[in-house]
Amino acid sequence: MKTPEEIEQLSIEELEAQAAAQGEKAPQGLQQRLREALAASEAAEAARPRPVRWIPYASLAVAAVAAALVLLPQRGPKDTFDDPYLAYAEVERAFRTISDKMNTGVGIAREAGAAAELPQTILTKIQSEKQ
């Protein structure tokens, strides 16, 4: 075996000649495995989705949505009352319904509040007895 300094002094032709003289042979089936690896690499490359294919379709879809937003009439809230007094009466009726529902909820919360204060009262009583 040669040292690195001896190898550096040899020319490329001499290195190739010595490598050929040693007679190292490739492992059996290496050529077939290389072909299979290259074929698998090409198949994987072909199976990978290319973003270039869907970009034009996506840009067309964005343009269509933008055109629809610009060209279609805007649908805002529609005025359902011609008479402002009727509209005001309807608003008052809606607020009254909300108030009635809120009063029911507040009543339930008051009842639950009394029950929720009971554990705190018991804990306070226990702590005062310990002191």
C-alpha positions as CSV (number, residue, x, y, z in Angstrom):
1,M,0.0,0.0,0.0
2,K,1.3,3.4,-1.0
3,T,1.4,6.4,1.3
4,P,-0.5,9.6,0.4
5,E,2.7,11.3,-0.6
6,E,3.6,8.6,-3.1
7,I,0.0,8.7,-4.6
8,E,0.3,12.5,-5.0
9,Q,3.4,12.1,-7.0
10,L,1.9,9.7,-9.5
11,S,0.3,11.0,-12.7
12,I,-3.3,10.3,-13.6
13,E,-2.3,7.7,-16.3
14,E,-0.1,5.8,-13.8
15,L,-3.0,5.8,-11.2
16,E,-5.4,4.5,-13.9
17,A,-2.9,1.8,-14.9
18,Q,-2.4,0.6,-11.4
19,A,-6.1,0.6,-10.7
20,A,-6.7,-1.5,-13.8
21,A,-3.8,-3.9,-12.9
22,Q,-5.3,-4.6,-9.5
23,G,-8.3,-6.2,-11.2
24,E,-11.0,-5.1,-8.8
25,K,-14.4,-6.2,-10.2
26,A,-17.7,-4.6,-9.6
27,P,-20.1,-6.6,-7.4
28,Q,-22.3,-9.0,-9.2
29,G,-25.6,-7.4,-10.2
30,L,-24.4,-3.8,-9.7
31,Q,-25.3,-2.8,-13.3
32,Q,-28.9,-4.1,-12.8
33,R,-29.2,-2.3,-9.4
34,L,-28.0,1.0,-10.9
35,R,-30.6,0.7,-13.7
36,E,-33.4,0.0,-11.2
37,A,-32.3,2.9,-9.1
38,L,-32.3,5.3,-12.1
39,A,-35.7,4.0,-13.2
40,A,-37.1,4.5,-9.7
41,S,-35.7,8.0,-9.6
42,E,-37.3,8.9,-12.9
43,A,-40.6,7.3,-11.8
44,A,-40.6,9.4,-8.6
45,E,-39.8,12.5,-10.5
46,A,-42.7,11.9,-13.0
47,A,-45.1,11.1,-10.1
48,R,-44.4,14.4,-8.3
49,P,-47.1,17.0,-9.0
50,R,-45.9,20.0,-10.8
51,P,-47.2,23.3,-9.5
52,V,-46.9,24.8,-13.0
53,R,-49.9,22.8,-14.1
54,W,-52.4,24.2,-11.6
55,I,-51.1,27.8,-11.4
56,P,-53.0,29.0,-14.5
57,Y,-56.2,27.4,-13.3
58,A,-55.9,29.0,-9.9
59,S,-55.2,32.4,-11.4
60,L,-58.3,32.0,-13.7
61,A,-60.4,31.1,-10.6
62,V,-59.2,34.2,-8.7
63,A,-59.9,36.4,-11.7
64,A,-63.4,34.9,-12.0
65,V,-64.2,35.6,-8.3
66,A,-62.9,39.1,-8.6
67,A,-65.0,39.8,-11.6
68,A,-68.1,38.3,-9.9
69,L,-67.6,40.6,-6.9
70,V,-67.2,43.7,-9.1
71,L,-69.9,43.0,-11.6
72,L,-72.7,41.4,-9.5
73,P,-75.0,43.8,-7.7
74,Q,-74.3,44.3,-4.1
75,R,-76.9,42.8,-1.8
76,G,-77.1,44.8,1.4
77,P,-79.8,44.9,4.0
78,K,-83.3,45.5,2.5
79,D,-85.6,48.1,4.1
80,T,-88.7,46.1,5.0
81,F,-90.8,49.0,6.4
82,D,-92.1,52.0,4.4
83,D,-93.4,53.7,7.5
84,P,-90.8,54.7,10.1
85,Y,-93.3,54.5,12.9
86,L,-94.0,50.9,12.2
87,A,-90.2,50.2,12.0
88,Y,-89.7,51.9,15.4
89,A,-92.6,49.8,16.9
90,E,-90.9,46.7,15.6
91,V,-87.6,47.7,17.2
92,E,-89.4,48.3,20.5
93,R,-91.1,44.9,20.3
94,A,-87.7,43.2,19.7
95,F,-86.1,45.0,22.6
96,R,-89.0,44.0,24.9
97,T,-88.5,40.4,23.9
98,I,-84.8,40.6,24.7
99,S,-85.6,42.3,28.0
100,D,-88.0,39.6,29.0
101,K,-85.5,36.8,28.2
102,M,-82.8,38.7,30.1
103,N,-85.0,39.0,33.2
104,T,-85.7,35.3,33.1
105,G,-81.9,34.6,32.9
106,V,-81.1,37.1,35.7
107,G,-83.7,35.4,38.0
108,I,-82.1,32.0,37.4
109,A,-78.7,33.5,38.1
110,R,-79.9,34.9,41.4
111,E,-81.2,31.6,42.5
112,A,-77.9,29.9,41.6
113,G,-76.0,32.7,43.3
114,A,-77.5,31.8,46.7
115,A,-76.6,28.2,46.2
116,A,-73.1,29.1,45.0
117,E,-72.4,31.3,48.1
118,L,-73.2,28.4,50.5
119,P,-69.7,26.7,50.2
120,Q,-68.0,30.0,50.7
121,T,-70.0,30.6,53.9
122,I,-69.1,27.2,55.2
123,L,-65.4,27.7,54.5
124,T,-65.4,31.1,56.1
125,K,-67.1,29.6,59.2
126,I,-64.6,26.7,59.4
127,Q,-61.7,29.1,59.2
128,S,-63.1,31.5,61.8
129,E,-63.5,28.5,64.3
130,K,-59.9,27.4,63.8
131,Q,-58.5,30.8,64.8
